């Protein structure tokens, strides 16, 4: 398996898992705490968790379905930064947990950056094999 595939599949798995387990199958109290920090009622916090969960599950499929597209990786980078900042502002104590948004988000961010770098070297089916080899040897 290529490093690109490993990164891409890992990113999709994280989106899928975090959409399903703490949001759709829960929702977990930490998810609710972050949502209620926005001033939402408990009922609306649960609704937001479920909407977020569905969105994350769908986005995991997008990461796979648009395999050779950069934009899902770019959105993942932006999402990881935004969600990390939000979680640290909403419930700063989450950063002190054994499993926390700092380590998860930064690792997914790093995987996304590695995948973006690897994306630059993916073969372009519209180019001949000779042009692709030339591009790889010259670093273009």
PyMOL CGO cylinders between C-alpha atoms (Angstrom):
from pymol import cmd
from pymol.cgo import CYLINDER

trace = [
    CYLINDER, 0.00, 0.00, 0.00, 1.35, 3.42, -0.88, 0.3, 1, 1, 1, 1, 1, 1,
    CYLINDER, 1.35, 3.42, -0.88, 1.90, 6.11, 1.74, 0.3, 1, 1, 1, 1, 1, 1,
    CYLINDER, 1.90, 6.11, 1.74, -0.77, 8.18, -0.05, 0.3, 1, 1, 1, 1, 1, 1,
    CYLINDER, -0.77, 8.18, -0.05, -3.31, 5.37, 0.30, 0.3, 1, 1, 1, 1, 1, 1,
    CYLINDER, -3.31, 5.37, 0.30, -2.39, 4.77, 3.93, 0.3, 1, 1, 1, 1, 1, 1,
    CYLINDER, -2.39, 4.77, 3.93, -2.82, 8.46, 4.76, 0.3, 1, 1, 1, 1, 1, 1,
    CYLINDER, -2.82, 8.46, 4.76, -6.06, 8.78, 2.81, 0.3, 1, 1, 1, 1, 1, 1,
    CYLINDER, -6.06, 8.78, 2.81, -7.62, 5.66, 4.36, 0.3, 1, 1, 1, 1, 1, 1,
    CYLINDER, -7.62, 5.66, 4.36, -6.53, 6.71, 7.85, 0.3, 1, 1, 1, 1, 1, 1,
    CYLINDER, -6.53, 6.71, 7.85, -8.07, 10.15, 7.41, 0.3, 1, 1, 1, 1, 1, 1,
    CYLINDER, -8.07, 10.15, 7.41, -11.33, 8.63, 6.16, 0.3, 1, 1, 1, 1, 1, 1,
    CYLINDER, -11.33, 8.63, 6.16, -11.36, 6.22, 9.12, 0.3, 1, 1, 1, 1, 1, 1,
    CYLINDER, -11.36, 6.22, 9.12, -10.95, 9.05, 11.65, 0.3, 1, 1, 1, 1, 1, 1,
    CYLINDER, -10.95, 9.05, 11.65, -13.80, 11.03, 10.07, 0.3, 1, 1, 1, 1, 1, 1,
    CYLINDER, -13.80, 11.03, 10.07, -15.98, 7.89, 10.05, 0.3, 1, 1, 1, 1, 1, 1,
    CYLINDER, -15.98, 7.89, 10.05, -15.15, 6.85, 13.61, 0.3, 1, 1, 1, 1, 1, 1,
    CYLINDER, -15.15, 6.85, 13.61, -15.58, 10.32, 15.10, 0.3, 1, 1, 1, 1, 1, 1,
    CYLINDER, -15.58, 10.32, 15.10, -18.86, 10.75, 13.27, 0.3, 1, 1, 1, 1, 1, 1,
    CYLINDER, -18.86, 10.75, 13.27, -20.23, 7.40, 14.42, 0.3, 1, 1, 1, 1, 1, 1,
    CYLINDER, -20.23, 7.40, 14.42, -18.96, 6.70, 17.92, 0.3, 1, 1, 1, 1, 1, 1,
    CYLINDER, -18.96, 6.70, 17.92, -18.97, 9.93, 19.94, 0.3, 1, 1, 1, 1, 1, 1,
    CYLINDER, -18.97, 9.93, 19.94, -21.77, 11.59, 17.95, 0.3, 1, 1, 1, 1, 1, 1,
    CYLINDER, -21.77, 11.59, 17.95, -24.25, 9.17, 16.40, 0.3, 1, 1, 1, 1, 1, 1,
    CYLINDER, -24.25, 9.17, 16.40, -23.91, 6.24, 18.80, 0.3, 1, 1, 1, 1, 1, 1,
    CYLINDER, -23.91, 6.24, 18.80, -23.77, 8.53, 21.83, 0.3, 1, 1, 1, 1, 1, 1,
    CYLINDER, -23.77, 8.53, 21.83, -23.69, 11.35, 21.86, 0.3, 1, 1, 1, 1, 1, 1,
    CYLINDER, -23.69, 11.35, 21.86, -20.74, 11.44, 24.24, 0.3, 1, 1, 1, 1, 1, 1,
    CYLINDER, -20.74, 11.44, 24.24, -20.89, 13.90, 27.12, 0.3, 1, 1, 1, 1, 1, 1,
    CYLINDER, -20.89, 13.90, 27.12, -17.82, 15.74, 25.78, 0.3, 1, 1, 1, 1, 1, 1,
    CYLINDER, -17.82, 15.74, 25.78, -19.58, 16.36, 22.47, 0.3, 1, 1, 1, 1, 1, 1,
    CYLINDER, -19.58, 16.36, 22.47, -22.61, 17.67, 24.33, 0.3, 1, 1, 1, 1, 1, 1,
    CYLINDER, -22.61, 17.67, 24.33, -20.44, 19.86, 26.59, 0.3, 1, 1, 1, 1, 1, 1,
    CYLINDER, -20.44, 19.86, 26.59, -18.81, 21.50, 23.56, 0.3, 1, 1, 1, 1, 1, 1,
    CYLINDER, -18.81, 21.50, 23.56, -22.18, 22.10, 21.94, 0.3, 1, 1, 1, 1, 1, 1,
    CYLINDER, -22.18, 22.10, 21.94, -23.75, 23.46, 25.12, 0.3, 1, 1, 1, 1, 1, 1,
    CYLINDER, -23.75, 23.46, 25.12, -20.80, 25.83, 25.46, 0.3, 1, 1, 1, 1, 1, 1,
    CYLINDER, -20.80, 25.83, 25.46, -22.34, 27.56, 22.44, 0.3, 1, 1, 1, 1, 1, 1,
    CYLINDER, -22.34, 27.56, 22.44, -25.36, 28.28, 24.60, 0.3, 1, 1, 1, 1, 1, 1,
    CYLINDER, -25.36, 28.28, 24.60, -27.48, 25.45, 23.19, 0.3, 1, 1, 1, 1, 1, 1,
    CYLINDER, -27.48, 25.45, 23.19, -30.04, 23.55, 25.23, 0.3, 1, 1, 1, 1, 1, 1,
    CYLINDER, -30.04, 23.55, 25.23, -29.33, 19.88, 25.90, 0.3, 1, 1, 1, 1, 1, 1,
    CYLINDER, -29.33, 19.88, 25.90, -31.85, 18.92, 23.21, 0.3, 1, 1, 1, 1, 1, 1,
    CYLINDER, -31.85, 18.92, 23.21, -30.27, 21.20, 20.60, 0.3, 1, 1, 1, 1, 1, 1,
    CYLINDER, -30.27, 21.20, 20.60, -26.79, 20.06, 21.64, 0.3, 1, 1, 1, 1, 1, 1,
    CYLINDER, -26.79, 20.06, 21.64, -27.84, 16.48, 20.88, 0.3, 1, 1, 1, 1, 1, 1,
    CYLINDER, -27.84, 16.48, 20.88, -29.29, 17.53, 17.54, 0.3, 1, 1, 1, 1, 1, 1,
    CYLINDER, -29.29, 17.53, 17.54, -26.07, 19.35, 16.63, 0.3, 1, 1, 1, 1, 1, 1,
    CYLINDER, -26.07, 19.35, 16.63, -24.04, 16.27, 17.63, 0.3, 1, 1, 1, 1, 1, 1,
    CYLINDER, -24.04, 16.27, 17.63, -26.16, 14.10, 15.34, 0.3, 1, 1, 1, 1, 1, 1,
    CYLINDER, -26.16, 14.10, 15.34, -25.91, 16.56, 12.44, 0.3, 1, 1, 1, 1, 1, 1,
    CYLINDER, -25.91, 16.56, 12.44, -22.15, 16.74, 12.99, 0.3, 1, 1, 1, 1, 1, 1,
    CYLINDER, -22.15, 16.74, 12.99, -21.95, 12.96, 13.11, 0.3, 1, 1, 1, 1, 1, 1,
    CYLINDER, -21.95, 12.96, 13.11, -23.82, 12.53, 9.83, 0.3, 1, 1, 1, 1, 1, 1,
    CYLINDER, -23.82, 12.53, 9.83, -21.63, 15.23, 8.26, 0.3, 1, 1, 1, 1, 1, 1,
    CYLINDER, -21.63, 15.23, 8.26, -18.45, 13.48, 9.40, 0.3, 1, 1, 1, 1, 1, 1,
    CYLINDER, -18.45, 13.48, 9.40, -19.62, 10.08, 8.16, 0.3, 1, 1, 1, 1, 1, 1,
    CYLINDER, -19.62, 10.08, 8.16, -20.50, 11.60, 4.78, 0.3, 1, 1, 1, 1, 1, 1,
    CYLINDER, -20.50, 11.60, 4.78, -17.18, 13.41, 4.64, 0.3, 1, 1, 1, 1, 1, 1,
    CYLINDER, -17.18, 13.41, 4.64, -15.33, 10.14, 5.27, 0.3, 1, 1, 1, 1, 1, 1,
    CYLINDER, -15.33, 10.14, 5.27, -17.00, 8.85, 2.11, 0.3, 1, 1, 1, 1, 1, 1,
    CYLINDER, -17.00, 8.85, 2.11, -15.98, 12.03, 0.26, 0.3, 1, 1, 1, 1, 1, 1,
    CYLINDER, -15.98, 12.03, 0.26, -12.34, 11.47, 1.24, 0.3, 1, 1, 1, 1, 1, 1,
    CYLINDER, -12.34, 11.47, 1.24, -12.53, 8.03, -0.41, 0.3, 1, 1, 1, 1, 1, 1,
    CYLINDER, -12.53, 8.03, -0.41, -14.79, 8.81, -3.38, 0.3, 1, 1, 1, 1, 1, 1,
    CYLINDER, -14.79, 8.81, -3.38, -12.71, 11.81, -4.48, 0.3, 1, 1, 1, 1, 1, 1,
    CYLINDER, -12.71, 11.81, -4.48, -9.48, 9.84, -4.11, 0.3, 1, 1, 1, 1, 1, 1,
    CYLINDER, -9.48, 9.84, -4.11, -7.40, 11.87, -6.54, 0.3, 1, 1, 1, 1, 1, 1,
    CYLINDER, -7.40, 11.87, -6.54, -8.81, 15.27, -5.59, 0.3, 1, 1, 1, 1, 1, 1,
    CYLINDER, -8.81, 15.27, -5.59, -6.91, 17.63, -3.29, 0.3, 1, 1, 1, 1, 1, 1,
    CYLINDER, -6.91, 17.63, -3.29, -9.87, 19.52, -1.88, 0.3, 1, 1, 1, 1, 1, 1,
    CYLINDER, -9.87, 19.52, -1.88, -11.01, 16.88, 0.66, 0.3, 1, 1, 1, 1, 1, 1,
    CYLINDER, -11.01, 16.88, 0.66, -7.50, 16.94, 2.12, 0.3, 1, 1, 1, 1, 1, 1,
    CYLINDER, -7.50, 16.94, 2.12, -7.41, 20.74, 2.16, 0.3, 1, 1, 1, 1, 1, 1,
    CYLINDER, -7.41, 20.74, 2.16, -10.82, 20.79, 3.88, 0.3, 1, 1, 1, 1, 1, 1,
    CYLINDER, -10.82, 20.79, 3.88, -9.53, 18.25, 6.39, 0.3, 1, 1, 1, 1, 1, 1,
    CYLINDER, -9.53, 18.25, 6.39, -6.56, 20.49, 7.23, 0.3, 1, 1, 1, 1, 1, 1,
    CYLINDER, -6.56, 20.49, 7.23, -8.84, 23.50, 7.69, 0.3, 1, 1, 1, 1, 1, 1,
    CYLINDER, -8.84, 23.50, 7.69, -11.36, 21.42, 9.63, 0.3, 1, 1, 1, 1, 1, 1,
    CYLINDER, -11.36, 21.42, 9.63, -8.77, 20.03, 12.01, 0.3, 1, 1, 1, 1, 1, 1,
    CYLINDER, -8.77, 20.03, 12.01, -7.45, 23.50, 12.79, 0.3, 1, 1, 1, 1, 1, 1,
    CYLINDER, -7.45, 23.50, 12.79, -10.94, 24.97, 13.23, 0.3, 1, 1, 1, 1, 1, 1,
    CYLINDER, -10.94, 24.97, 13.23, -12.25, 22.07, 15.33, 0.3, 1, 1, 1, 1, 1, 1,
    CYLINDER, -12.25, 22.07, 15.33, -9.15, 22.09, 17.53, 0.3, 1, 1, 1, 1, 1, 1,
    CYLINDER, -9.15, 22.09, 17.53, -9.47, 25.81, 18.21, 0.3, 1, 1, 1, 1, 1, 1,
    CYLINDER, -9.47, 25.81, 18.21, -13.18, 25.46, 18.86, 0.3, 1, 1, 1, 1, 1, 1,
    CYLINDER, -13.18, 25.46, 18.86, -12.76, 22.54, 21.27, 0.3, 1, 1, 1, 1, 1, 1,
    CYLINDER, -12.76, 22.54, 21.27, -10.00, 24.33, 23.20, 0.3, 1, 1, 1, 1, 1, 1,
    CYLINDER, -10.00, 24.33, 23.20, -12.11, 27.47, 23.54, 0.3, 1, 1, 1, 1, 1, 1,
    CYLINDER, -12.11, 27.47, 23.54, -15.39, 25.68, 24.30, 0.3, 1, 1, 1, 1, 1, 1,
    CYLINDER, -15.39, 25.68, 24.30, -14.08, 23.10, 26.80, 0.3, 1, 1, 1, 1, 1, 1,
    CYLINDER, -14.08, 23.10, 26.80, -10.37, 23.69, 27.54, 0.3, 1, 1, 1, 1, 1, 1,
    CYLINDER, -10.37, 23.69, 27.54, -10.25, 20.76, 29.99, 0.3, 1, 1, 1, 1, 1, 1,
    CYLINDER, -10.25, 20.76, 29.99, -10.62, 18.36, 27.05, 0.3, 1, 1, 1, 1, 1, 1,
    CYLINDER, -10.62, 18.36, 27.05, -6.98, 19.03, 26.21, 0.3, 1, 1, 1, 1, 1, 1,
    CYLINDER, -6.98, 19.03, 26.21, -5.95, 17.46, 29.51, 0.3, 1, 1, 1, 1, 1, 1,
    CYLINDER, -5.95, 17.46, 29.51, -7.61, 14.09, 28.81, 0.3, 1, 1, 1, 1, 1, 1,
    CYLINDER, -7.61, 14.09, 28.81, -5.74, 10.92, 27.96, 0.3, 1, 1, 1, 1, 1, 1,
    CYLINDER, -5.74, 10.92, 27.96, -7.45, 10.94, 24.56, 0.3, 1, 1, 1, 1, 1, 1,
    CYLINDER, -7.45, 10.94, 24.56, -7.90, 14.50, 23.48, 0.3, 1, 1, 1, 1, 1, 1,
    CYLINDER, -7.90, 14.50, 23.48, -8.53, 16.75, 20.49, 0.3, 1, 1, 1, 1, 1, 1,
    CYLINDER, -8.53, 16.75, 20.49, -4.98, 18.08, 20.48, 0.3, 1, 1, 1, 1, 1, 1,
    CYLINDER, -4.98, 18.08, 20.48, -3.33, 14.76, 19.66, 0.3, 1, 1, 1, 1, 1, 1,
    CYLINDER, -3.33, 14.76, 19.66, -6.12, 13.54, 17.39, 0.3, 1, 1, 1, 1, 1, 1,
    CYLINDER, -6.12, 13.54, 17.39, -6.48, 16.73, 15.36, 0.3, 1, 1, 1, 1, 1, 1,
    CYLINDER, -6.48, 16.73, 15.36, -2.75, 17.34, 14.99, 0.3, 1, 1, 1, 1, 1, 1,
    CYLINDER, -2.75, 17.34, 14.99, -2.17, 13.75, 13.83, 0.3, 1, 1, 1, 1, 1, 1,
    CYLINDER, -2.17, 13.75, 13.83, -4.96, 13.97, 11.25, 0.3, 1, 1, 1, 1, 1, 1,
    CYLINDER, -4.96, 13.97, 11.25, -3.61, 17.36, 10.19, 0.3, 1, 1, 1, 1, 1, 1,
    CYLINDER, -3.61, 17.36, 10.19, -0.15, 15.80, 9.70, 0.3, 1, 1, 1, 1, 1, 1,
    CYLINDER, -0.15, 15.80, 9.70, -1.59, 12.85, 7.75, 0.3, 1, 1, 1, 1, 1, 1,
    CYLINDER, -1.59, 12.85, 7.75, -3.43, 15.30, 5.51, 0.3, 1, 1, 1, 1, 1, 1,
    CYLINDER, -3.43, 15.30, 5.51, -0.28, 17.31, 4.85, 0.3, 1, 1, 1, 1, 1, 1,
    CYLINDER, -0.28, 17.31, 4.85, 1.66, 14.14, 4.01, 0.3, 1, 1, 1, 1, 1, 1,
    CYLINDER, 1.66, 14.14, 4.01, -1.14, 13.03, 1.67, 0.3, 1, 1, 1, 1, 1, 1,
    CYLINDER, -1.14, 13.03, 1.67, -1.12, 16.44, 0.00, 0.3, 1, 1, 1, 1, 1, 1,
    CYLINDER, -1.12, 16.44, 0.00, 2.62, 16.16, -0.55, 0.3, 1, 1, 1, 1, 1, 1,
    CYLINDER, 2.62, 16.16, -0.55, 2.19, 12.63, -1.93, 0.3, 1, 1, 1, 1, 1, 1,
    CYLINDER, 2.19, 12.63, -1.93, -0.68, 13.83, -4.13, 0.3, 1, 1, 1, 1, 1, 1,
    CYLINDER, -0.68, 13.83, -4.13, 1.82, 15.91, -6.10, 0.3, 1, 1, 1, 1, 1, 1,
    CYLINDER, 1.82, 15.91, -6.10, 3.48, 12.66, -7.24, 0.3, 1, 1, 1, 1, 1, 1,
    CYLINDER, 3.48, 12.66, -7.24, 0.34, 10.76, -8.24, 0.3, 1, 1, 1, 1, 1, 1,
    CYLINDER, 0.34, 10.76, -8.24, 0.31, 9.65, -11.86, 0.3, 1, 1, 1, 1, 1, 1,
    CYLINDER, 0.31, 9.65, -11.86, -1.87, 11.71, -14.17, 0.3, 1, 1, 1, 1, 1, 1,
    CYLINDER, -1.87, 11.71, -14.17, -3.86, 9.34, -16.41, 0.3, 1, 1, 1, 1, 1, 1,
    CYLINDER, -3.86, 9.34, -16.41, -4.18, 12.06, -19.06, 0.3, 1, 1, 1, 1, 1, 1,
    CYLINDER, -4.18, 12.06, -19.06, -0.40, 12.18, -19.56, 0.3, 1, 1, 1, 1, 1, 1,
    CYLINDER, -0.40, 12.18, -19.56, 1.69, 9.61, -21.35, 0.3, 1, 1, 1, 1, 1, 1,
    CYLINDER, 1.69, 9.61, -21.35, 3.96, 7.39, -19.26, 0.3, 1, 1, 1, 1, 1, 1,
    CYLINDER, 3.96, 7.39, -19.26, 7.07, 9.17, -20.68, 0.3, 1, 1, 1, 1, 1, 1,
    CYLINDER, 7.07, 9.17, -20.68, 5.81, 12.61, -19.59, 0.3, 1, 1, 1, 1, 1, 1,
    CYLINDER, 5.81, 12.61, -19.59, 4.96, 11.26, -16.13, 0.3, 1, 1, 1, 1, 1, 1,
    CYLINDER, 4.96, 11.26, -16.13, 8.45, 9.79, -15.73, 0.3, 1, 1, 1, 1, 1, 1,
    CYLINDER, 8.45, 9.79, -15.73, 9.96, 13.09, -16.89, 0.3, 1, 1, 1, 1, 1, 1,
    CYLINDER, 9.96, 13.09, -16.89, 7.84, 15.03, -14.36, 0.3, 1, 1, 1, 1, 1, 1,
    CYLINDER, 7.84, 15.03, -14.36, 8.97, 12.71, -11.56, 0.3, 1, 1, 1, 1, 1, 1,
    CYLINDER, 8.97, 12.71, -11.56, 12.65, 12.94, -12.48, 0.3, 1, 1, 1, 1, 1, 1,
    CYLINDER, 12.65, 12.94, -12.48, 12.61, 16.75, -12.69, 0.3, 1, 1, 1, 1, 1, 1,
    CYLINDER, 12.61, 16.75, -12.69, 10.43, 17.24, -9.62, 0.3, 1, 1, 1, 1, 1, 1,
    CYLINDER, 10.43, 17.24, -9.62, 7.63, 18.99, -11.50, 0.3, 1, 1, 1, 1, 1, 1,
]
cmd.load_cgo(trace, "trace")
